[in-house]
Amino acid sequence: MANERSEELRGLAERVADALPPEVAEEVVLTGSVSRGVADEISDIEMLIVTPEQLELDVCFAYARAAGLEELDTWGDQSTPTKRVSGVREGVPLELVWWSREHAESAMDAFFSTDTSSAADAIAHGVALRTSESLSRWQARLSSYPEELAKARIEDAALTWGGFAAAGLLTLARAGERLSRTERMLDDASRVVRIVFALNRVWQPTHKRLAENVASLAVKPARLAERVEQAFSEQVPRRALLIMTELQAETVALAPDGPNVNRARVWLAAGTKLLSSGET
């Protein structure tokens, strides 16, 4: 059940949707924390708007302005078919993502192959504010997460765990290597999360609210979210790397066999042994 703040923000989103011409915005989907019913006082409103034809960014700006948004801006790569407009209405930040109908259908296909973004999860949990029945069709398709797709994503996520000496991890524990260590740990943590969602054949959301998002997953390492937090808050570099490496090792232990997974198991075991010893 949606909390009170989510209901308030949904009402505002509905007013924005109502202000968009039906012949232009044939599908308006509320996404993000508001669609999930977990918004709080600092949450924004995220909406996907599907149009019959591709719109130019200045046209999207004009429709957003006519829908009552102020302080308009954009973000991201503007050379893609996706157009993005941010703004504020009634003191609330909004992000409007504009897709043409053609691009929306190709994006759906990409979810089952190359696209590992959180967009599939956003649509799977989206709420129709206006619909031509496309959202229900997309959600029916997303209700199935193919086993072969899960295996491919697990193998891809395990790709970087091995191929060089495990002793290379010690270079990240040296003084003055906070940036490179954090960069590596962030990539490793992201790959752990990617594997866990693929193991459960659930479309992966963003990393926000990680503890809540993994709580219902049946297959995962113990205390997943807590250990990620612990690794990044640990002040002793070697200990931080050990916490993350142990989490990686437990994750691939849950995964099906594959070339990258099998190599990762051996490499992570060696890395864990090295980091937990006093050797340098």
Secondary structure, 3 states (H helix, E strand, C coil): CCCHHHHHHHHHHHHHHHCCCCCCCCEEEEEHHHHHCCCCCCCCEEEEEEECCCCCHHHHHHHHHHCCCEEEECCCCCCCCCEEEEEEECCEEEEEEEEEHHHHHHHHHHHCCCCCCCHHHHHHCCEEEECCCHHHHHHHHHCCCCHHHHHHHHHHHCCCCCCCCHHHHHHHHCCCCHHHHHHHHHHHHHHHHHHHHHHCCCCCCCCCCHHHHHCCCCCCCCCHHHHHHHHHHCCCHHHHHHHHHHHHHHHHHCCCCCHHHHHHHHHHHHHHHHHHCCCC
